[in-house]
Amino acid sequence: MIPLLQQLAPASARLCLAVEHFLVDELALSLRGGRFVLGVSGGADSTALLLIMLALARRWDARLTVAHLDHCLRPESAAEAAHVAALCRRWAVPCTIFREDIRSRAAAARTGLEDAGRRARYQCFEHLRLECGADWIATAHHGGDLEEDVLLRLLRGAGWPALGGMRATDPERHLIRPLLLTDPEELRALLRREGIAWVEDASNASRDFRRNRLRHDVLPLLRQENPSLRTGIRQLW
């Protein structure tokens, strides 16, 4: 059954309306009758994005399509793709599953797996956007991703305004990030309240990637020094 805003728990509905406020009032986006491609990995963040956008879609008379890329990097990736497809069938959302050997792609391009995977995802998203005539590609970047992005830019020596972090809208690439100022803890709490399962990507715990080292090792230390770090980064943004 398609999730409706009025059927959600009060806390869940308030979170959905906060996302709507961010998009409409702060970013000045016109959502009425819009068409959106949602990048859904099956993890907690993108599953929450799908739920929130579905709950709001009827208010906007909007149409949603899901894109998922199987990176073929882990044995469980096919099962994760199947999980996303099943969730979309349950909620009657069109879904396209892409599949690409990212390891081979990275080797051919002489780049890292993370970079190769990101480029492949956005190529798939844009392909589907053009195919279905969508206005926007929505990704599930949230407040935790914004913190990591600011630190990554600092490490690369970025100046102003780039140091403020990723944008919530990128019109040239038709990208929006509806959850950019939403805490990741709120997204998991939403799914738990509504009884919706997600998949865990084991690579998110690996210290092989700089972003993960910042998430698991550096950011907790910075929060010990300043418990209001997240608020400060959002003000910087």
Disulfide bonds with the S-S distance in Angstrom:
none
